Amino acid sequence: MQRQKHLVFRTVHEPQLGEKWQDLFHLHWSAYERWYLTETERERPSYLACFNALNRHMPELVPTYQRLCALAGGGDLPSRMLSLYRPPPYITGCSQAVLANGQDNLLVRNYDYPPELCEGTILSTCWNGRRVIAMSDCLWGVLDGINEQGLTVSLSFGGRRVVGDGFGAPIILRYILEFCDTTEQAAEVLARVPTHMAYNITVCDAHGHYVTAMIGPDRAALIKRIPMATNHQKKIEWYAHALASETLIRERQLAILVDDEDTDEERLVSAFFLPPLFRSDYRRGLGTIYTAVYHPNQGRAEYHWADHSIKVSFEVFEETALEISYHSHAGVPH
């Protein structure tokens, strides 16, 4: 018997926070509430701890956070969850790479995760005077995205079990897109703001400058001029996850591609639709949910599936909804 998982992707344009975001909150809150209380509520930080942490490390984001809390009804639990301070741990797969060679400048990524846990919202906003297009997570965080200055970001799990005192990476990426213009500025944020888990963050800007930051709660961020990341940091530390996710195989494939001077945009993007970069293990939560392509110099974003695509930009952003089905037995999206 074939079993399918379905996910609806929505493009939502709302420059200033309002009813559209509020509708998204009501749509997803019950699921996020269950996730946030996976552990006992006592293990989650208090509202005061959440607010103080946000105000200390990302103060420019506080007014936006307060507007979000108000739209969410002002309740204690939603406000704590929306801070993304010390959230429950979660694990993704993901492959991401930058091609910046003087002819091409783009960031490509595959997001590997259980379809039923992906929000599927592509948000177009201008909350702090800077336009942002991003794949949303945790209602306002960022899995990957671009701002109107051409700064692009993408996250992947860092392949380490350590959990500590810090923020979920999606809110750190939101902070970067809201207030940074260049890769150098983004690197400063990634070195300064604490994270609760290990992540690999790849950043590229309109000048073709790029870095990958290997961040974690127990050691200083390692920021290098590396154009790619999969799911380990320097060396394998969680062998079971590394084997299941094939992180080394995917890293090797990306290295071959970006180091080859004949690789152009078409060749790199095409590789993300094929194994080993494209993964079909949906039953274990490691299947590819979407492929994103960001063009820093044109302010364009593309989201691709086997038979569908959504293309948006800061000049043209149409609201739409697209349902994608994933075959759990074979993992081929329709």
Secondary structure per residue as TSV (DSSP state, phi and psi in degrees):
chain	resnum	aa	ss	phi	psi
A	1	M	-	360.0	127.7
A	2	Q	-	-80.7	131.2
A	3	R	-	-115.1	130.5
A	4	Q	E	-116.6	147.4
A	5	K	E	-114.2	139.8
A	6	H	E	-119.2	144.8
A	7	L	E	-144.1	129.5
A	8	V	E	-97.6	122.0
A	9	F	E	-96.4	132.9
A	10	R	E	-123.7	138.0
A	11	T	E	-100.5	126.4
A	12	V	E	-127.6	121.1
A	13	H	E	-108.6	112.7
A	14	E	-	-149.6	92.5
A	15	P	S	-53.4	-46.4
A	16	Q	S	-111.5	144.7
A	17	L	S	-56.3	132.8
A	18	G	S	-165.7	-144.3
A	19	E	H	-64.6	-34.5
A	20	K	H	-64.6	-44.5
A	21	W	H	-65.9	-38.4
A	22	Q	H	-61.1	-39.5
A	23	D	H	-63.4	-39.3
A	24	L	H	-64.3	-39.4
A	25	F	H	-59.3	-48.3
A	26	H	H	-66.4	-32.3
A	27	L	H	-66.0	-40.4
A	28	H	H	-106.1	-9.5
A	29	W	H	-60.8	-41.0
A	30	S	H	-59.4	-39.0
A	31	A	H	-69.4	-42.0
A	32	Y	H	-68.2	-33.4
A	33	E	H	-63.5	-44.3
A	34	R	H	-60.8	-42.8
A	35	W	H	-64.3	-45.3
A	36	Y	H	-63.4	-29.8
A	37	L	T	-101.0	22.5
A	38	T	S	-54.8	-43.7
A	39	E	S	-94.7	173.5
A	40	T	-	-65.6	150.7
A	41	E	G	-58.7	-30.2
A	42	R	G	-63.4	-24.7
A	43	E	G	-81.3	-12.5
A	44	R	S	-85.3	145.7
A	45	P	-	-67.6	155.1
A	46	S	-	-69.8	165.7
A	47	Y	H	-60.7	-41.7
A	48	L	H	-62.6	-40.5
A	49	A	H	-64.3	-40.2
A	50	C	H	-64.4	-47.8
A	51	F	H	-63.3	-44.7
A	52	N	H	-64.0	-38.9
A	53	A	H	-65.1	-44.5
A	54	L	H	-63.9	-42.2
A	55	N	H	-67.6	-29.8
A	56	R	H	-76.8	-43.6
A	57	H	H	-99.8	-29.5
A	58	M	-	-138.2	59.7
A	59	P	G	-60.7	-31.2
A	60	E	G	-63.7	-21.0
A	61	L	G	-87.5	-11.1
A	62	V	H	-59.8	-46.4
A	63	P	H	-58.0	-40.2
A	64	T	H	-63.9	-44.2
A	65	Y	H	-57.8	-43.0
A	66	Q	H	-65.9	-37.4
A	67	R	H	-65.6	-40.3
A	68	L	H	-61.4	-45.9
A	69	C	H	-60.5	-39.7
A	70	A	H	-64.7	-43.7
A	71	L	H	-65.3	-28.7
A	72	A	T	-81.4	1.9
A	73	G	T	103.4	-4.5
A	74	G	S	76.0	10.4
A	75	G	-	-72.4	157.3
A	76	D	H	-64.9	-49.9
A	77	L	H	-66.7	-48.2
A	78	P	H	-58.8	-38.2
A	79	S	H	-65.5	-38.8
A	80	R	H	-67.4	-43.5
A	81	M	H	-64.5	-41.3
A	82	L	H	-66.0	-20.6
A	83	S	H	-70.0	-23.0
A	84	L	T	53.1	29.5
A	85	Y	B	-91.4	122.6
A	86	R	S	48.9	54.8
A	87	P	-	-75.6	172.2
A	88	P	-	-61.2	148.6
A	89	P	-	-69.2	148.6
A	90	Y	-	-148.8	152.6
A	91	I	-	-125.7	132.4
A	92	T	-	-121.9	177.5
A	93	G	-	-102.9	-110.8
A	94	C	-	93.0	140.3
A	95	S	E	-128.8	141.6
A	96	Q	E	-150.8	144.8
A	97	A	E	-153.1	148.9
A	98	V	E	-109.4	137.3
A	99	L	E	-118.1	107.1
A	100	A	E	-136.2	94.2
A	101	N	S	-128.3	18.3
A	102	G	S	93.7	-28.5
A	103	Q	S	-103.6	-41.6
A	104	D	-	-118.4	148.4
A	105	N	E	-146.3	102.0
A	106	L	E	-154.5	157.5
A	107	L	E	-120.0	130.2
A	108	V	E	-123.1	140.3
A	109	R	E	-147.7	149.1
A	110	N	E	-108.3	130.5
A	111	Y	E	-101.9	116.9
A	112	D	E	-109.7	117.4
A	113	Y	S	-169.7	161.0
A	114	P	-	-63.6	127.3
A	115	P	G	-56.5	-36.5
A	116	E	G	-70.3	-11.8
A	117	L	G	-107.0	3.0
A	118	C	-	-94.5	134.7
A	119	E	-	-70.5	-38.7
A	120	G	-	73.9	26.0
A	121	T	E	-111.2	123.9
A	122	I	E	-102.3	109.7
A	123	L	E	-100.6	132.8
A	124	S	E	-111.8	116.0
A	125	T	E	-136.9	168.4
A	126	C	-	-149.7	63.1
A	127	W	T	-75.5	-29.2
A	128	N	T	-130.8	36.6
A	129	G	S	81.2	6.5
A	130	R	S	-133.7	126.0
A	131	R	-	-72.8	139.4
A	132	V	E	-137.0	136.8
A	133	I	E	-119.7	124.7
A	134	A	E	-152.2	150.5
A	135	M	E	-79.8	118.3
A	136	S	E	-82.2	149.9
A	137	D	E	-146.6	143.3
A	138	C	T	56.0	34.1
A	139	L	T	77.5	-24.1
A	140	W	T	-151.6	-2.2
A	141	G	E	-75.0	176.9
A	142	V	E	-128.6	126.1
A	143	L	E	-84.5	-40.2
A	144	D	E	-162.1	152.9
A	145	G	E	179.2	-177.2
A	146	I	E	-147.2	146.1
A	147	N	E	-112.2	172.4
A	148	E	T	-69.8	-11.8
A	149	Q	T	-82.6	-5.0
A	150	G	-	93.5	5.6
A	151	L	-	-77.0	128.7
A	152	T	E	-123.5	146.7
A	153	V	E	-140.9	154.5
A	154	S	E	-155.1	144.1
A	155	L	E	-117.1	152.2
A	156	S	E	-143.3	154.2
A	157	F	E	-66.1	141.1
A	158	G	-	-87.5	-0.4
A	159	G	S	75.2	25.4
A	160	R	-	-128.4	145.3
A	161	R	-	-82.7	-13.0
A	162	V	-	-59.8	136.3
A	163	V	-	-129.3	135.9
A	164	G	-	-149.5	-156.6
A	165	D	S	-89.8	112.4
A	166	G	S	172.1	-167.4
A	167	F	B	-104.4	156.4
A	168	G	-	-66.2	139.4
A	169	A	H	-56.9	-34.0
A	170	P	H	-57.3	-34.0
A	171	I	H	-77.1	-29.0
A	172	I	H	-67.2	-40.4
A	173	L	H	-66.4	-36.6
A	174	R	H	-61.0	-45.1
A	175	Y	H	-59.3	-42.6
A	176	I	H	-62.1	-48.1
A	177	L	H	-68.1	-29.8
A	178	E	H	-75.4	-30.7
A	179	F	H	-130.5	1.3
A	180	C	-	-114.6	150.5
A	181	D	-	-111.6	-27.9
A	182	T	S	-129.0	164.3
A	183	T	H	-61.8	-38.0
A	184	E	H	-61.1	-43.3
A	185	Q	H	-66.1	-40.3
A	186	A	H	-62.8	-39.8
A	187	A	H	-62.4	-37.1
A	188	E	H	-63.2	-40.6
A	189	V	H	-64.3	-45.7
A	190	L	H	-65.1	-29.1
A	191	A	H	-78.2	-22.3
A	192	R	H	-100.8	-41.2
A	193	V	S	-83.9	127.2
A	194	P	-	-73.4	145.0
A	195	T	B	-116.3	150.6
A	196	H	S	-87.4	-14.2
A	197	M	S	-142.5	172.9
A	198	A	-	-82.7	128.0
A	199	Y	E	-137.8	155.1
A	200	N	E	-111.9	118.7
A	201	I	E	-112.0	119.1
A	202	T	E	-102.7	132.9
A	203	V	E	-129.6	140.7
A	204	C	E	-144.5	145.3
A	205	D	-	-121.9	-178.2
A	206	A	T	-69.6	-13.7
A	207	H	T	-88.7	-0.9
A	208	G	S	80.5	11.3
A	209	H	-	-83.9	136.4
A	210	Y	E	-143.8	155.7
A	211	V	E	-148.1	161.2
A	212	T	E	-120.9	126.5
A	213	A	E	-104.8	124.0
A	214	M	E	-98.9	105.5
A	215	I	E	-113.7	156.4
A	216	G	E	-167.3	165.0
A	217	P	T	-80.6	-11.8
A	218	D	T	-112.8	3.8
A	219	R	E	-159.8	162.7
A	220	A	E	-64.0	148.7
A	221	A	E	-63.2	138.5
A	222	L	E	-104.1	111.8
A	223	I	E	-115.7	118.4
A	224	K	E	-132.6	158.2
A	225	R	-	-82.2	71.2
A	226	I	-	-116.2	129.8
A	227	P	S	-89.3	15.9
A	228	M	E	-157.5	163.4
A	229	A	E	-160.4	146.3
A	230	T	-	-123.4	-118.9
A	231	N	S	-130.9	46.4
A	232	H	-	-152.5	164.7
A	233	Q	S	-125.5	110.6
A	234	K	S	64.3	-58.2
A	235	K	S	-140.6	164.3
A	236	I	-	-74.5	127.4
A	237	E	S	-118.2	-24.6
A	238	W	-	-120.3	93.4
A	239	Y	H	-67.0	-38.3
A	240	A	H	-62.3	-44.2
A	241	H	H	-67.8	-38.7
A	242	A	H	-61.7	-40.6
A	243	L	H	-69.1	-44.9
A	244	A	H	-65.3	-37.1
A	245	S	H	-90.2	-9.3
A	246	E	T	55.0	42.9
A	247	T	H	-62.4	-38.9
A	248	L	H	-70.4	-38.0
A	249	I	H	-64.3	-43.0
A	250	R	H	-68.1	-39.2
A	251	E	H	-62.1	-41.4
A	252	R	H	-63.2	-41.0
A	253	Q	H	-63.3	-43.0
A	254	L	H	-64.8	-39.8
A	255	A	H	-62.4	-41.6
A	256	I	H	-60.9	-42.5
A	257	L	H	-68.8	-51.2
A	258	V	H	-75.6	-20.8
A	259	D	H	-85.2	-11.1
A	260	D	-	-87.8	119.9
A	261	E	T	-66.0	-14.4
A	262	D	T	-86.1	-7.8
A	263	T	-	-71.6	124.0
A	264	D	-	-117.0	-175.3
A	265	E	H	-57.6	-47.0
A	266	E	H	-61.2	-42.9
A	267	R	H	-66.3	-43.4
A	268	L	H	-65.6	-48.1
A	269	V	H	-62.9	-41.4
A	270	S	H	-59.5	-35.9
A	271	A	H	-63.8	-26.6
A	272	F	T	-75.3	-10.6
A	273	F	T	-94.5	1.4
A	274	L	S	-125.9	152.2
A	275	P	T	-61.5	150.6
A	276	P	T	-85.2	-8.0
A	277	L	T	-69.5	-42.6
A	278	F	S	-81.9	127.6
A	279	R	-	-119.4	143.8
A	280	S	E	-120.0	17.9
A	281	D	E	-88.5	68.5
A	282	Y	G	-71.9	-26.9
A	283	R	G	-66.9	-28.4
A	284	R	G	-101.7	10.7
A	285	G	T	75.3	22.8
A	286	L	E	-121.4	23.8
A	287	G	E	-87.9	152.8
A	288	T	E	-75.4	124.2
A	289	I	E	-90.5	-37.8
A	290	Y	E	-161.4	161.7
A	291	T	E	-114.3	126.3
A	292	A	E	-112.1	140.2
A	293	V	E	-129.7	123.6
A	294	Y	E	-117.1	135.7
A	295	H	E	-114.3	96.6
A	296	P	T	-58.2	-37.5
A	297	N	T	-79.8	-19.2
A	298	Q	T	-106.7	-6.8
A	299	G	T	63.8	37.8
A	300	R	E	-115.8	150.9
A	301	A	E	-136.7	138.8
A	302	E	E	-128.7	141.3
A	303	Y	E	-128.2	125.4
A	304	H	E	-123.9	147.1
A	305	W	-	-133.5	-178.8
A	306	A	S	-57.6	-43.9
A	307	D	S	-120.9	7.1
A	308	H	-	-141.4	160.9
A	309	S	E	-154.9	153.6
A	310	I	E	-124.6	125.8
A	311	K	E	-122.4	125.4
A	312	V	E	-136.0	166.8
A	313	S	E	-154.7	176.8
A	314	F	S	-74.2	-16.3
A	315	E	S	-92.2	-34.8
A	316	V	-	-131.9	113.6
A	317	F	-	-139.0	99.6
A	318	E	-	-95.7	138.1
A	319	E	-	-81.9	132.8
A	320	T	-	-155.6	172.6
A	321	A	E	-138.0	140.0
A	322	L	E	-138.9	122.5
A	323	E	E	-94.6	128.4
A	324	I	E	-114.8	134.0
A	325	S	E	-107.5	136.6
A	326	Y	E	-118.1	126.6
A	327	H	E	-82.1	114.8
A	328	S	T	-72.2	-21.2
A	329	H	T	-82.8	-29.9
A	330	A	T	-124.5	-20.6
A	331	G	-	80.1	18.6
A	332	V	-	-96.0	115.5
A	333	P	B	-72.6	145.9
A	334	H	-	-93.6	360.0
